[in-house]
Amino acid sequence: MLSTHQSVSVSTSSVAPVYSAVVTVPLVVGLVGSGAPLAYLLALLPILGVWAGMSANDEREPDKGSVYSWAVTGHPVLGWTAGWCLALTGIVATSGLAYVALDAWLPGLGAGVKVLIGAGIIAAATALASANVRITAAVQTAGVLVQVAATAYLAWVLARVGLTPLPPAGTVQDWVHAVLLAVFAFWGFDAVYALSEESHRGVPRRSAAVSLGLLAAIFLVFSALGASEDPAAVAALTHPVVMAGVVVSCVGAIGSTLIPTARGLSAMAERGHLSAVLAPLRAAEVVSALLAIAWLVVSLAVPGVFEDSIEMLSVFVGGYFTISSATAAAHASGGARMLHAATAVVMGLITAASLAWMFEPDYGATVVGGVGGVGLLAVGFAVLGLILAVGAGHRGRAVHPTSGV
């Protein structure tokens, strides 16, 4: 059984915190200046609501399928949607993490060589997770320690140069946008709930809480330094120890991101919503890895697809966060029900706002007919999910004729 500290490592590693900070902090600082740390703290509030809902769901129904399994019993359509969002985000994020690690580590290599190396990294991470999840957790622990070391170095720099922040900035719209960006920087902490069957009761809830505290500390250090005008602070963000943290962050997150992806696919197959071929966990792990490699090929071959596919993930992450909180509300009462329902509403609004922004022509790397490619890509994957849902409904009825799917 996984211990709490092993589960903390999986939960934290799945976020790729140093990479997430390096990517989001400049954007948040650009919007709200020295208000960046506050933006991350505000973003933590709905995330804590999501954590409370997921913890309640996990206590009620611990299952490797996590959000899919929690929702599908009460509402098959929402369950399928959650499973699709979970699988899509995991597959695209895995390929994206490999892409970033290769770009930072081996920038001069050709696309073909990068595909081969990236495929090797993804295959190795899959084999490790399939062989023994405890070994994966141990590797993740080492990776998290490297990232903590990078953050500690930045905290030392911050203490040495002091706070010399940029002036507060941003309109109300800028602040909303900054908080939206910060919300999805926390995505990935929920990977630990897919390992409920591998841990004692209550471990996922505790480890996710510890992970969120650690993530908040990392983001606060990076955002405080990122908002500084001191040249030493700016230079520190590109220091080799921080860059090493970025690479380790991405490579380490590959293994932990594949965990909920494969387990979610396996759970969907067991209930008849995907082919029975995927029901064995190892088969689901192999297919998850192959799909991630396929998307890595697409990302390297088509300009702008990598950036846009990573940007669109917030819609699908927000989708299953919302469904999880709504499911928790449906099974709760009193104050807990109000908390989970409020979280579902807030996350739904955040997701809708994020999608609306994605259609702006200056959002992302591509524009098609004056419309942002990120929004079009998100709609495309949503339509694909709808098509697959129709097939899943027929398959589910055949396997569970009384399920009502």
NORNOR-V184849 format. One record per residue. N is the residue number from 0. RES is the residue in one small letter. SS is DSSP state (~ for helix, > for strand, _ for the rest). PHI is phi in radians with two decimals (NA if undefined). Layout:
# NORNOR-V184849
N_RES_SS_PHI ; N_RES_SS_PHI
This chain:
# NORNOR-V184849
0_m___NA ; 1_l_>_-1.30 ; 2_s___-1.43 ; 3_t_~_-1.12 ; 4_h_~_-1.20 ; 5_q_~_-1.15 ; 6_s_~_-1.18 ; 7_v_~_-1.05 ; 8_s_~_-1.10 ; 9_v_~_-1.13 ; 10_s_~_-1.08 ; 11_t_~_-1.22 ; 12_s_~_-1.06 ; 13_s_~_-1.07 ; 14_v_~_-1.37 ; 15_a___0.87 ; 16_p_~_-1.03 ; 17_v_~_-1.16 ; 18_y_~_-1.09 ; 19_s_~_-1.04 ; 20_a_~_-1.18 ; 21_v_~_-1.08 ; 22_v_~_-1.39 ; 23_t_~_-1.51 ; 24_v_~_-0.99 ; 25_p_~_-1.03 ; 26_l_~_-1.21 ; 27_v_~_-1.16 ; 28_v_~_-1.08 ; 29_g_~_-1.08 ; 30_l_~_-1.53 ; 31_v_~_-2.21 ; 32_g_>_1.01 ; 33_s___-1.22 ; 34_g___-1.40 ; 35_a_~_-0.99 ; 36_p_~_-1.02 ; 37_l_~_-1.14 ; 38_a_~_-1.05 ; 39_y_~_-1.18 ; 40_l_~_-1.17 ; 41_l_~_-1.12 ; 42_a_~_-1.14 ; 43_l_~_-1.16 ; 44_l_~_-1.07 ; 45_p_~_-1.13 ; 46_i_~_-1.13 ; 47_l_~_-1.12 ; 48_g_~_-1.13 ; 49_v_~_-1.10 ; 50_w_~_-1.01 ; 51_a_~_-1.09 ; 52_g_~_-1.18 ; 53_m_~_-1.13 ; 54_s_~_-1.13 ; 55_a_~_-1.13 ; 56_n_~_-1.08 ; 57_d_~_-1.18 ; 58_e_~_-1.11 ; 59_r_~_-1.31 ; 60_e___-2.53 ; 61_p___-1.17 ; 62_d___-2.74 ; 63_k___-1.10 ; 64_g___-1.40 ; 65_s___0.70 ; 66_v_~_-1.05 ; 67_y_~_-1.09 ; 68_s_~_-1.16 ; 69_w_~_-1.12 ; 70_a_~_-1.59 ; 71_v_~_-1.19 ; 72_t___-1.16 ; 73_g___-1.40 ; 74_h___-2.60 ; 75_p_~_-0.96 ; 76_v_~_-1.16 ; 77_l_~_-1.14 ; 78_g_~_-1.06 ; 79_w_~_-1.06 ; 80_t_~_-1.02 ; 81_a_~_-1.09 ; 82_g_~_-1.12 ; 83_w_~_-1.13 ; 84_c_~_-1.08 ; 85_l_~_-1.09 ; 86_a_~_-1.16 ; 87_l_~_-1.10 ; 88_t_~_-1.09 ; 89_g_~_-1.14 ; 90_i_~_-1.18 ; 91_v_~_-1.16 ; 92_a_~_-1.15 ; 93_t_~_-1.07 ; 94_s_~_-1.14 ; 95_g_~_-1.14 ; 96_l_~_-1.12 ; 97_a_~_-1.11 ; 98_y_~_-1.04 ; 99_v_~_-1.16 ; 100_a_~_-1.05 ; 101_l_~_-1.18 ; 102_d_~_-1.16 ; 103_a_~_-1.41 ; 104_w_~_-1.56 ; 105_l___-2.30 ; 106_p___-1.17 ; 107_g___-1.52 ; 108_l___-1.40 ; 109_g___-1.28 ; 110_a_~_-1.06 ; 111_g_~_-1.07 ; 112_v_~_-1.17 ; 113_k_~_-1.08 ; 114_v_~_-1.08 ; 115_l_~_-1.10 ; 116_i_~_-1.17 ; 117_g_~_-1.06 ; 118_a_~_-1.08 ; 119_g_~_-1.13 ; 120_i_~_-1.11 ; 121_i_~_-1.12 ; 122_a_~_-1.11 ; 123_a_~_-1.13 ; 124_a_~_-1.11 ; 125_t_~_-1.15 ; 126_a_~_-1.09 ; 127_l_~_-1.14 ; 128_a_~_-1.15 ; 129_s_~_-1.24 ; 130_a_~_-1.23 ; 131_n___-2.90 ; 132_v_~_-1.16 ; 133_r_~_-1.21 ; 134_i_~_-1.14 ; 135_t_~_-1.01 ; 136_a_~_-1.09 ; 137_a_~_-1.14 ; 138_v_~_-1.11 ; 139_q_~_-1.11 ; 140_t_~_-1.06 ; 141_a_~_-1.08 ; 142_g_~_-1.13 ; 143_v_~_-1.13 ; 144_l_~_-1.09 ; 145_v_~_-1.09 ; 146_q_~_-1.22 ; 147_v_~_-1.14 ; 148_a_~_-1.09 ; 149_a_~_-1.10 ; 150_t_~_-1.19 ; 151_a_~_-1.11 ; 152_y_~_-1.09 ; 153_l_~_-1.15 ; 154_a_~_-1.12 ; 155_w_~_-1.12 ; 156_v_~_-1.10 ; 157_l_~_-1.10 ; 158_a_~_-1.17 ; 159_r_~_-1.34 ; 160_v_~_-1.55 ; 161_g___1.36 ; 162_l___-1.50 ; 163_t___-2.21 ; 164_p_>_-1.30 ; 165_l___-1.16 ; 166_p___-1.10 ; 167_p_>_-0.98 ; 168_a___-2.57 ; 169_g___1.81 ; 170_t___-1.44 ; 171_v_~_-1.02 ; 172_q_~_-1.12 ; 173_d_~_-1.09 ; 174_w_~_-1.13 ; 175_v_~_-1.07 ; 176_h_~_-1.10 ; 177_a_~_-1.10 ; 178_v_~_-1.15 ; 179_l_~_-1.05 ; 180_l_~_-1.07 ; 181_a_~_-1.20 ; 182_v_~_-0.98 ; 183_f_~_-1.40 ; 184_a_~_-1.18 ; 185_f___-1.47 ; 186_w___-1.03 ; 187_g___2.07 ; 188_f_~_-1.04 ; 189_d_~_-1.36 ; 190_a_~_-0.99 ; 191_v_~_-1.14 ; 192_y_~_-1.22 ; 193_a_~_-1.29 ; 194_l_~_-1.88 ; 195_s_~_-0.99 ; 196_e_~_-1.27 ; 197_e_~_-1.80 ; 198_s_>_-2.47 ; 199_h___-1.26 ; 200_r___-1.03 ; 201_g___1.62 ; 202_v_~_-1.10 ; 203_p_~_-1.00 ; 204_r_~_-1.09 ; 205_r_~_-1.17 ; 206_s_~_-1.17 ; 207_a_~_-1.13 ; 208_a_~_-1.14 ; 209_v_~_-1.09 ; 210_s_~_-1.06 ; 211_l_~_-1.10 ; 212_g_~_-1.11 ; 213_l_~_-1.15 ; 214_l_~_-1.09 ; 215_a_~_-1.05 ; 216_a_~_-1.11 ; 217_i_~_-1.08 ; 218_f_~_-1.16 ; 219_l_~_-1.16 ; 220_v_~_-1.10 ; 221_f_~_-1.10 ; 222_s_~_-1.26 ; 223_a_~_-1.14 ; 224_l_~_-1.26 ; 225_g_~_-1.14 ; 226_a___-1.56 ; 227_s_>_-1.47 ; 228_e___-1.60 ; 229_d___-1.18 ; 230_p_~_-0.99 ; 231_a_~_-1.15 ; 232_a_~_-1.19 ; 233_v_~_-1.11 ; 234_a_~_-1.15 ; 235_a_~_-1.09 ; 236_l___-1.20 ; 237_t___-1.97 ; 238_h___-1.10 ; 239_p_~_-0.92 ; 240_v_~_-1.18 ; 241_v_~_-1.28 ; 242_m_~_-1.12 ; 243_a_~_-1.10 ; 244_g_~_-1.08 ; 245_v_~_-1.11 ; 246_v_~_-1.12 ; 247_v_~_-1.09 ; 248_s_~_-1.00 ; 249_c_~_-1.21 ; 250_v_~_-1.12 ; 251_g_~_-1.10 ; 252_a_~_-1.22 ; 253_i_~_-1.02 ; 254_g_~_-1.11 ; 255_s_~_-1.30 ; 256_t_~_-1.22 ; 257_l_~_-1.22 ; 258_i_~_-1.08 ; 259_p_~_-1.18 ; 260_t_~_-1.10 ; 261_a_~_-1.15 ; 262_r_~_-1.21 ; 263_g_~_-1.17 ; 264_l_~_-1.07 ; 265_s_~_-1.08 ; 266_a_~_-1.12 ; 267_m_~_-1.13 ; 268_a_~_-1.21 ; 269_e_~_-1.12 ; 270_r___-1.63 ; 271_g___1.51 ; 272_h___-1.56 ; 273_l___-2.45 ; 274_s___-0.98 ; 275_a_~_-1.08 ; 276_v_~_-1.04 ; 277_l_~_-1.53 ; 278_a___-1.10 ; 279_p___-1.09 ; 280_l_~_-1.03 ; 281_r_~_-1.15 ; 282_a_~_-1.15 ; 283_a_~_-1.12 ; 284_e_~_-1.14 ; 285_v_~_-1.13 ; 286_v_~_-1.14 ; 287_s_~_-1.02 ; 288_a_~_-1.13 ; 289_l_~_-1.12 ; 290_l_~_-1.16 ; 291_a_~_-1.12 ; 292_i_~_-1.13 ; 293_a_~_-1.06 ; 294_w_~_-1.24 ; 295_l_~_-1.09 ; 296_v_~_-1.07 ; 297_v_~_-1.08 ; 298_s_~_-1.10 ; 299_l_~_-1.37 ; 300_a_~_-1.55 ; 301_v___-1.94 ; 302_p___-1.02 ; 303_g___1.55 ; 304_v_~_-1.16 ; 305_f_~_-1.03 ; 306_e_~_-1.03 ; 307_d_~_-1.20 ; 308_s_~_-1.19 ; 309_i_~_-1.19 ; 310_e_~_-1.10 ; 311_m_~_-1.28 ; 312_l_~_-1.04 ; 313_s_~_-1.04 ; 314_v_~_-1.13 ; 315_f_~_-1.36 ; 316_v_~_-1.11 ; 317_g_~_-1.04 ; 318_g_~_-1.08 ; 319_y_~_-1.41 ; 320_f_~_-1.10 ; 321_t_~_-1.11 ; 322_i_~_-1.11 ; 323_s_~_-1.07 ; 324_s_~_-1.18 ; 325_a_~_-1.12 ; 326_t_~_-1.14 ; 327_a_~_-1.08 ; 328_a_~_-1.11 ; 329_a_~_-1.14 ; 330_h_~_-1.87 ; 331_a___-1.87 ; 332_s___-2.57 ; 333_g_~_1.10 ; 334_g_~_-1.11 ; 335_a_~_-1.10 ; 336_r_~_-1.12 ; 337_m_~_-1.11 ; 338_l_~_-1.09 ; 339_h_~_-1.16 ; 340_a_~_-1.15 ; 341_a_~_-1.11 ; 342_t_~_-1.11 ; 343_a_~_-1.08 ; 344_v_~_-1.14 ; 345_v_~_-1.09 ; 346_m_~_-1.16 ; 347_g_~_-1.10 ; 348_l_~_-1.16 ; 349_i_~_-1.08 ; 350_t_~_-1.14 ; 351_a_~_-1.11 ; 352_a_~_-1.12 ; 353_s_~_-1.10 ; 354_l_~_-1.11 ; 355_a_~_-1.04 ; 356_w_~_-1.14 ; 357_m_~_-1.17 ; 358_f___-1.51 ; 359_e___-1.17 ; 360_p___-1.12 ; 361_d___-1.64 ; 362_y___-1.69 ; 363_g___1.52 ; 364_a___-1.82 ; 365_t___-2.26 ; 366_v_>_-2.36 ; 367_v_>_-2.21 ; 368_g___1.03 ; 369_g___1.40 ; 370_v_>_-1.99 ; 371_g_>_-1.04 ; 372_g_~_-1.14 ; 373_v_~_-1.10 ; 374_g_~_-1.10 ; 375_l_~_-1.12 ; 376_l_~_-1.15 ; 377_a_~_-1.09 ; 378_v_~_-1.12 ; 379_g_~_-1.04 ; 380_f_~_-1.24 ; 381_a_~_-1.14 ; 382_v_~_-1.13 ; 383_l_~_-1.03 ; 384_g_~_-1.09 ; 385_l_~_-1.13 ; 386_i_~_-1.07 ; 387_l_~_-1.15 ; 388_a_~_-1.12 ; 389_v_~_-1.08 ; 390_g_~_-1.12 ; 391_a_~_-1.15 ; 392_g_~_-1.09 ; 393_h_~_-1.12 ; 394_r_~_-1.17 ; 395_g_~_-1.11 ; 396_r_~_-1.17 ; 397_a_~_-1.19 ; 398_v_~_-1.46 ; 399_h___-2.18 ; 400_p___-1.05 ; 401_t___-1.88 ; 402_s___-1.31 ; 403_g___1.43 ; 404_v___-1.19
